Amino acid sequence: MTINRLWVSGLLLLLAIPSVSSALTVDINGNSLAPTRQGDPCIDITGDYPGFSIVPSEAGKTPQICFNSRRQNHLEIHHVTFVSTSTGAAESSNEVVITFTHDFPPGPNGVVTTRAHLFGFFSTATGVGTAAGDKIKFLSFFSQNNNYDTIAEPFEHAVGDTIDSGVFEFGAKKQYLVSGPRLLKGVLSFSFNRPGDKLTLPLATGVKVDRGSRFIDRVDTLSAGSSEQ
């Protein structure tokens, strides 16, 4: 009898603890994607979509959006090349919008550093010339208790007539004082100016949270201090 009472008390205690949603959600132009199996940390986004397709940026890799919450909070796009398959010049209505979010359980807590990061390049179908007119935009968000905050100003880039303009890189960080569940969100949008143009993201692109103990943070702090002298 005592054992049964202890078991029931323990069950009631577990039910009373607020559950933390841990769902990875991805939306590509209104098309919602989900992991193949419950609990999978990644969603395979390979395939053909209206006006474009998604293929691996490197042989043997899988285009996917993944989360990781072991020691840090990561939400990132991996190994992706987007290829324009439209038959005419892109219009504003043909903009591709990819939204990806994930709710993370508590930790790391205290003073944390959120980072938004993006690196990639636009290229033509032949690799000759530039993908002039192609555009990309990236927004990043951190949220607690449904209070969304932008980690950085939106990053926007348009390809010009020079080869260098086809390459872009963006990195930003912001500190928060947090405790409890949190949510990370990224919104990547882009448009192509002609069929066959490609957008490649060879490195992880997205949002992450860590404790801010990176060497680069210390270098930034030292640089800021020396510039004030």
SEFILO-423354 format. One line per 3 residues: for each residue x, y, z of N, C-alpha, C. Coordinates in steps of 0.02 Angstrom, whole numbers. Atoms other than C-alpha are relative to their C-alpha. Last residue first. Example, Ala and Ser with C-alpha at 12.3 -4.5 7.8 and 13.67 -1.06 7.14 Angstrom:
<atoms>
-42/-59/-3/684/-53/357/-39/55/37 ~ 45/-59/0/615/-225/390/45/60/0
</atoms>
This chain:
<atoms>
-56/-33/-32/2136/2726/-1244/29/56/-43 ~ 24/-54/-41/1963/2683/-1308/57/39/33 ~ 22/-55/42/2030/2581/-1453/-24/60/40
-58/-35/26/2129/2472/-1334/-20/60/-43 ~ -34/-37/-53/1974/2425/-1236/58/40/-25 ~ 42/-56/-19/1873/2379/-1391/34/43/54
-3/-50/54/2014/2272/-1455/-40/61/16 ~ -65/-32/-4/2030/2182/-1288/7/55/-54 ~ -1/-41/-60/1844/2146/-1285/65/38/6
43/-57/11/1843/2084/-1465/1/48/59 ~ -36/-44/46/1993/1972/-1429/-41/63/-14 ~ -52/-33/-39/1904/1901/-1278/40/48/-43
33/-49/-43/1750/1864/-1382/51/39/41 ~ 15/-58/41/1859/1782/-1515/-36/54/40 ~ -60/-41/7/1931/1666/-1383/-15/63/-39
-42/11/58/1759/1599/-1344/59/49/-2 ~ -70/5/-23/1691/1607/-1169/48/-10/-57 ~ -40/-59/17/1521/1674/-1220/71/-2/22
-17/-39/-60/1417/1547/-1126/47/58/-14 ~ -53/30/-40/1333/1481/-1282/16/45/59 ~ -9/-29/-66/1175/1509/-1385/57/-36/35
-23/43/-54/1158/1477/-1571/6/39/64 ~ -1/-35/-64/1072/1543/-1727/24/-49/53 ~ 56/0/-47/1083/1496/-1910/12/40/62
32/-66/-1/1199/1450/-2053/-58/-2/49 ~ 61/-5/-40/1320/1304/-2044/-25/72/2 ~ -10/6/-71/1447/1312/-2185/-66/6/37
-44/58/-14/1433/1278/-2372/13/-12/75 ~ -18/-13/-69/1280/1390/-2397/43/-58/23 ~ -33/54/-38/1263/1392/-2586/17/25/69
-20/-28/-65/1140/1499/-2685/27/-58/42 ~ -6/42/-60/1127/1449/-2867/19/43/60 ~ -40/-31/-52/1068/1529/-3029/-2/-42/63
-66/30/-4/999/1408/-3158/45/31/53 ~ -2/73/-11/849/1513/-3204/71/-26/0 ~ 2/38/63/872/1702/-3186/2/-75/16
15/-45/56/859/1840/-3056/-5/-36/-66 ~ -44/8/57/850/1730/-2902/-23/45/-57 ~ 32/1/66/769/1776/-2737/53/-4/-54
-43/-16/56/813/1751/-2554/-40/-2/-65 ~ 37/-13/61/738/1734/-2381/48/19/-56 ~ -43/-10/57/808/1656/-2222/-43/10/-62
41/-9/60/709/1673/-2061/48/18/-57 ~ -34/-31/56/791/1604/-1904/-48/6/-59 ~ 35/-3/63/715/1566/-1735/43/34/-53
-41/-32/51/780/1515/-1565/-38/-4/-67 ~ 13/18/69/667/1479/-1417/47/38/-46 ~ -9/-54/49/702/1478/-1231/-13/-27/-70
6/16/71/660/1374/-1079/10/62/-43 ~ 60/34/22/723/1429/-908/-1/-14/-74 ~ 11/59/-41/846/1559/-847/-65/-32/-23
57/44/9/918/1699/-951/-2/-56/52 ~ -2/31/-66/1028/1853/-943/-63/-44/5 ~ 63/1/-37/1054/1899/-1125/15/-30/69
3/34/-65/1204/1946/-1231/-69/7/32 ~ 35/-41/-49/1204/1985/-1417/-5/-39/65 ~ 11/31/-65/1307/1923/-1562/-35/49/46
21/-48/-51/1325/1955/-1748/-11/-38/65 ~ -5/27/-67/1406/1870/-1898/-19/54/50 ~ 32/-39/-52/1378/1892/-2083/7/-35/67
-14/29/-66/1471/1837/-2238/-30/46/53 ~ 23/-39/-58/1433/1864/-2421/16/-37/64 ~ -15/33/-64/1508/1810/-2587/-23/45/57
38/62/-5/1433/1859/-2755/8/-35/66 ~ 66/-15/-27/1494/2037/-2734/-44/-62/5 ~ 0/-2/-73/1673/1977/-2752/-70/11/29
-2/68/-26/1643/1929/-2934/-5/0/76 ~ -67/27/-14/1593/2106/-2980/-4/-69/31 ~ -34/20/62/1430/2156/-3066/70/-29/12
-12/-51/50/1319/2164/-2911/36/-29/-61 ~ -58/12/43/1241/2033/-2799/5/55/-53 ~ 19/7/70/1121/2097/-2666/64/-8/-42
-54/-4/49/1142/2077/-2479/-27/-11/-69 ~ 24/0/68/1032/2101/-2326/58/9/-48 ~ -55/-2/48/1066/2060/-2144/-30/-5/-70
3/46/57/921/2106/-2029/61/9/-46 ~ 37/-29/55/979/2202/-1875/-1/-48/-58 ~ -37/-51/39/1043/2087/-1741/-47/30/-51
-70/5/-21/984/1965/-1607/41/54/-35 ~ -45/11/56/804/2020/-1633/72/0/24 ~ -48/-55/7/699/1996/-1477/46/-15/-59
-51/6/52/542/1891/-1458/45/63/-2 ~ -25/-68/10/446/1883/-1295/59/-2/-49 ~ 32/-32/58/347/1720/-1308/19/73/-9
70/-14/-17/402/1668/-1132/-36/39/-55 ~ 19/32/-62/585/1682/-1184/-72/21/16 ~ 63/-11/-35/635/1720/-1362/-3/-38/65
-4/36/-63/791/1744/-1469/-64/16/39 ~ 39/-19/-59/775/1796/-1651/16/-46/59 ~ -12/47/-54/876/1800/-1812/-34/25/64
21/-27/-64/837/1879/-1980/8/-53/53 ~ 1/46/-57/927/1842/-2144/-19/37/64 ~ 14/-35/-63/906/1921/-2315/-4/-51/56
10/42/-59/971/1868/-2486/-12/44/61 ~ 2/-33/-66/967/1942/-2660/-10/-51/56 ~ 22/48/-50/1008/1895/-2841/7/31/70
70/-9/-15/1022/2048/-2953/-28/-50/50 ~ 21/-68/-15/1187/2001/-3032/-76/4/11 ~ 73/8/-4/1225/1815/-3026/-30/67/20
30/-5/-66/1401/1852/-3083/-75/-10/-3 ~ 34/-62/-15/1503/1801/-3234/-29/-1/71 ~ -29/-58/34/1542/1622/-3279/-40/62/16
-58/-21/-40/1500/1482/-3157/35/59/-30 ~ -63/20/31/1391/1403/-3291/61/16/43 ~ 5/70/20/1225/1404/-3196/66/-25/-30
42/11/59/1272/1568/-3112/0/-75/-17 ~ -37/14/62/1338/1585/-2935/-49/-11/-57 ~ 43/10/58/1280/1657/-2768/44/-15/-61
-12/-36/63/1387/1637/-2613/-53/-18/-52 ~ 17/35/61/1385/1583/-2432/16/41/-62 ~ -53/-6/50/1411/1627/-2250/-21/-39/-62
19/15/69/1286/1662/-2112/60/9/-45 ~ -57/9/46/1297/1675/-1924/-24/-24/-68 ~ 30/11/66/1183/1737/-1785/58/-4/-50
-39/-15/60/1255/1717/-1610/-42/-15/-62 ~ 34/26/60/1175/1723/-1439/39/23/-61 ~ -11/-37/62/1289/1748/-1289/-38/-35/-56
-15/40/59/1235/1692/-1117/10/46/-60 ~ -19/-43/57/1235/1770/-945/21/-44/-58 ~ -42/-56/-21/1144/1652/-828/13/46/-59
35/-55/-33/1082/1489/-901/48/54/23 ~ -37/-35/-54/1148/1361/-1026/-40/60/27 ~ -72/13/4/1027/1282/-1003/27/11/-70
-47/-44/-36/838/1267/-985/73/-22/-8 ~ 9/3/-72/746/1167/-1121/50/46/35 ~ -53/35/-37/753/1225/-1302/-17/-1/74
4/-14/-72/608/1268/-1417/53/-41/36 ~ -4/55/-46/655/1263/-1602/-4/25/72 ~ 2/-15/-72/621/1371/-1752/9/-63/41
-15/59/-40/651/1374/-1941/5/21/74 ~ 3/-16/-71/576/1493/-2069/13/-64/40 ~ -8/60/-41/624/1479/-2252/3/22/73
-5/-16/-71/560/1613/-2371/2/-65/40 ~ 1/60/-41/589/1600/-2559/9/21/73 ~ -48/2/-54/543/1755/-2658/-9/-64/41
-37/63/2/444/1716/-2814/53/-4/54 ~ 45/54/-22/312/1850/-2780/36/-67/1 ~ 6/-3/-72/449/1982/-2790/-42/-57/28
38/-58/-21/486/1927/-2967/-6/-2/75 ~ 36/2/-64/620/1811/-3031/-37/64/12 ~ -32/-40/-52/665/1814/-3215/-42/0/63
-8/-70/16/587/1673/-3314/34/37/57 ~ -11/-9/72/579/1485/-3325/10/72/-20 ~ 53/-40/32/599/1454/-3138/19/13/-73
26/40/55/718/1314/-3087/-56/37/-37 ~ 59/-28/31/830/1416/-2972/-22/-44/-59 ~ -8/-9/72/951/1306/-2875/-66/26/-30
66/-13/31/971/1311/-2686/12/16/-74 ~ -2/-42/60/1130/1231/-2618/-71/6/-28 ~ 56/-17/45/1132/1168/-2440/22/40/-61
-14/34/64/1256/1073/-2331/-51/15/-54 ~ -63/32/18/1185/1126/-2160/0/-25/-72 ~ 7/30/66/1053/1247/-2094/68/-28/-21
-40/-18/59/1067/1283/-1908/-20/-38/-63 ~ 53/8/49/985/1289/-1737/27/23/-67 ~ -15/-13/70/1112/1266/-1597/-62/-12/-42
61/2/41/1086/1280/-1409/18/19/-72 ~ 20/-65/25/1241/1236/-1310/-65/-8/-38 ~ -34/-48/-43/1295/1089/-1205/-16/72/-18
-39/37/-49/1183/952/-1273/35/46/50 ~ 8/-32/-65/1050/1057/-1359/40/-35/55 ~ -43/36/-48/1078/1025/-1544/-5/36/67
-9/-33/-65/958/1074/-1683/45/-44/42 ~ -10/40/-60/961/1031/-1867/2/43/62 ~ 2/-49/-54/906/1094/-2038/-2/-40/65
45/9/-56/956/981/-2181/3/59/48 ~ 27/-66/-19/1040/965/-2349/-51/-8/56 ~ 72/-6/5/1124/793/-2342/-22/71/19
32/-36/-55/1309/768/-2378/-76/5/-12 ~ 3/42/-60/1393/635/-2486/-33/33/59 ~ 17/70/11/1445/757/-2620/2/-39/65
-61/41/3/1447/938/-2561/-21/-73/-7 ~ -54/-45/20/1320/1079/-2571/66/-38/-8 ~ -58/-4/-45/1183/949/-2571/52/49/-26
-46/56/11/1026/991/-2673/59/7/48 ~ -51/1/-53/873/1100/-2644/41/-63/-9 ~ -12/66/-30/763/1143/-2794/55/7/52
-69/14/-20/684/1303/-2857/5/-72/27 ~ -48/-51/19/529/1381/-2938/72/-13/20 ~ 20/-45/54/398/1277/-2848/52/55/-13
51/-45/-24/495/1154/-2739/-20/46/-59 ~ 22/-49/49/600/1003/-2785/-59/40/29 ~ 59/11/42/690/906/-2651/-14/57/-48
-14/14/70/812/898/-2507/-64/-6/-40 ~ 38/-47/42/750/976/-2345/15/-9/-74 ~ -28/1/67/800/833/-2228/-43/45/-44
50/7/52/745/882/-2053/34/4/-68 ~ -7/-32/66/867/855/-1911/-61/-12/-44 ~ -25/-68/-7/872/817/-1724/4/38/-66
-57/-11/45/757/665/-1738/24/72/5 ~ -63/-5/-36/648/653/-1584/61/8/-44 ~ 4/-43/-58/494/590/-1674/66/-2/38
19/36/-60/542/509/-1838/0/49/59 ~ 27/65/21/546/584/-2012/-24/-41/59 ~ -48/56/0/567/758/-1939/-33/-65/-20
-10/28/-67/435/884/-1992/52/-55/-4 ~ -37/63/-1/412/1000/-2141/10/-23/72 ~ -26/20/-65/281/1135/-2166/34/-68/-4
-1/73/-3/259/1203/-2343/34/-21/65 ~ 65/25/-20/210/1387/-2331/-5/-76/4 ~ 53/-29/42/358/1449/-2431/-68/-30/15
-30/-24/62/475/1331/-2338/-56/23/-46 ~ 50/-20/49/422/1306/-2157/36/29/-61 ~ -28/-31/59/528/1212/-2031/-56/14/-49
49/-16/52/482/1163/-1854/35/37/-57 ~ -33/-34/55/592/1074/-1728/-51/10/-54 ~ 19/15/68/490/1031/-1574/40/42/-49
-65/6/32/556/1023/-1398/-9/-18/-72 ~ 5/21/70/409/1081/-1296/69/-1/-31 ~ -34/-45/45/450/1092/-1112/-5/-27/-71
-39/32/53/328/1012/-993/30/52/-46 ~ 15/-24/67/276/1102/-836/44/-34/-52 ~ -56/-37/27/300/989/-684/-16/24/-70
6/-70/-21/131/941/-610/57/43/-26 ~ 52/-33/40/123/779/-708/-5/74/16 ~ -24/-7/69/289/725/-635/-50/36/-44
-53/-52/-1/228/761/-458/27/11/-70 ~ 33/-65/-3/67/664/-490/51/56/-1 ~ 32/-13/65/169/514/-547/-33/68/-1
-53/-16/48/280/522/-392/-28/17/-68 ~ -25/-68/-17/130/530/-278/53/22/-48 ~ 50/-48/22/51/380/-367/23/72/14
0/0/73/211/278/-348/-49/52/-27 ~ -61/-34/23/230/327/-165/2/6/-76 ~ 9/-71/-14/49/279/-131/61/41/-23
48/-27/49/73/112/-218/-10/75/9 ~ -35/-5/64/231/77/-117/-46/30/-53 ~ -45/-57/-4/140/117/46/35/11/-67
42/-60/0/0/0/0/43/62/0
</atoms>
